[in-house]
Amino acid sequence: MADDDGVVGVSRLSVSNVLKAAQEREAKEHEKRQRLANGELGLDIYNMRPRLEKEGLVYLDNLNDYEQLLKGK
Protein backbone atom coordinates (compact mmCIF):
# COMPACT_ATOMS: atom_id res chain seq x y z
CA MET A 1 0.00 0.00 0.00
CA ALA A 2 1.21 3.51 -0.70
CA ASP A 3 -0.06 7.05 -0.31
CA ASP A 4 1.31 10.59 0.04
CA ASP A 5 2.78 9.74 3.46
CA GLY A 6 4.75 6.69 2.40
CA VAL A 7 4.67 2.99 1.66
CA VAL A 8 3.86 0.02 3.88
CA GLY A 9 3.77 -3.71 3.26
CA VAL A 10 0.67 -5.60 4.43
CA SER A 11 0.22 -9.35 4.47
CA ARG A 12 -2.61 -10.55 2.22
CA LEU A 13 -4.12 -12.26 5.26
CA SER A 14 -4.24 -8.94 7.12
CA VAL A 15 -5.50 -6.66 4.36
CA SER A 16 -9.15 -6.68 5.46
CA ASN A 17 -8.32 -5.92 9.10
CA VAL A 18 -5.77 -3.25 8.18
CA LEU A 19 -8.21 -1.59 5.78
CA LYS A 20 -10.96 -1.55 8.40
CA ALA A 21 -8.62 -0.07 11.03
CA ALA A 22 -7.39 2.57 8.56
CA GLN A 23 -10.94 3.58 7.67
CA GLU A 24 -11.88 3.85 11.35
CA ARG A 25 -8.82 6.00 12.04
CA GLU A 26 -9.59 8.23 9.07
CA ALA A 27 -13.16 8.72 10.30
CA LYS A 28 -11.92 9.68 13.78
CA GLU A 29 -9.42 12.13 12.31
CA HIS A 30 -12.15 13.68 10.16
CA GLU A 31 -14.38 14.08 13.21
CA LYS A 32 -11.57 15.76 15.17
CA ARG A 33 -10.79 18.12 12.28
CA GLN A 34 -14.46 19.10 12.20
CA ARG A 35 -14.51 19.73 15.94
CA LEU A 36 -11.38 21.87 15.69
CA ALA A 37 -12.84 23.77 12.73
CA ASN A 38 -15.92 24.46 14.85
CA GLY A 39 -13.73 26.10 17.48
CA GLU A 40 -13.38 23.31 20.01
CA LEU A 41 -9.95 23.26 21.61
CA GLY A 42 -7.66 20.26 21.33
CA LEU A 43 -7.31 20.69 25.08
CA ASP A 44 -10.94 19.64 25.46
CA ILE A 45 -11.07 17.11 22.63
CA TYR A 46 -8.20 15.19 24.20
CA ASN A 47 -9.47 15.76 27.78
CA MET A 48 -6.29 17.53 28.88
CA ARG A 49 -7.77 19.88 31.51
CA PRO A 50 -7.82 17.20 34.27
CA ARG A 51 -4.24 16.22 33.43
CA LEU A 52 -3.10 19.83 33.62
CA GLU A 53 -4.93 20.29 36.92
CA LYS A 54 -3.31 17.14 38.30
CA GLU A 55 0.08 18.69 37.55
CA GLY A 56 -0.92 21.93 39.26
CA LEU A 57 -1.44 23.85 36.03
CA VAL A 58 -4.42 25.98 35.06
CA TYR A 59 -5.51 26.69 31.49
CA LEU A 60 -6.97 30.16 31.16
CA ASP A 61 -9.45 30.64 28.35
CA ASN A 62 -8.98 34.40 28.09
CA LEU A 63 -7.26 37.47 29.50
CA ASN A 64 -10.15 38.16 31.87
CA ASP A 65 -9.59 34.77 33.53
CA TYR A 66 -5.94 35.71 34.01
CA GLU A 67 -6.85 39.05 35.55
CA GLN A 68 -9.30 37.34 37.92
CA LEU A 69 -6.61 34.85 38.91
CA LEU A 70 -4.21 37.70 39.72
CA LYS A 71 -6.84 39.45 41.85
CA GLY A 72 -7.39 36.25 43.80
CA LYS A 73 -3.73 36.05 44.86
Long-range contacts (C-beta under 8 A, 24 or more apart in sequence): none
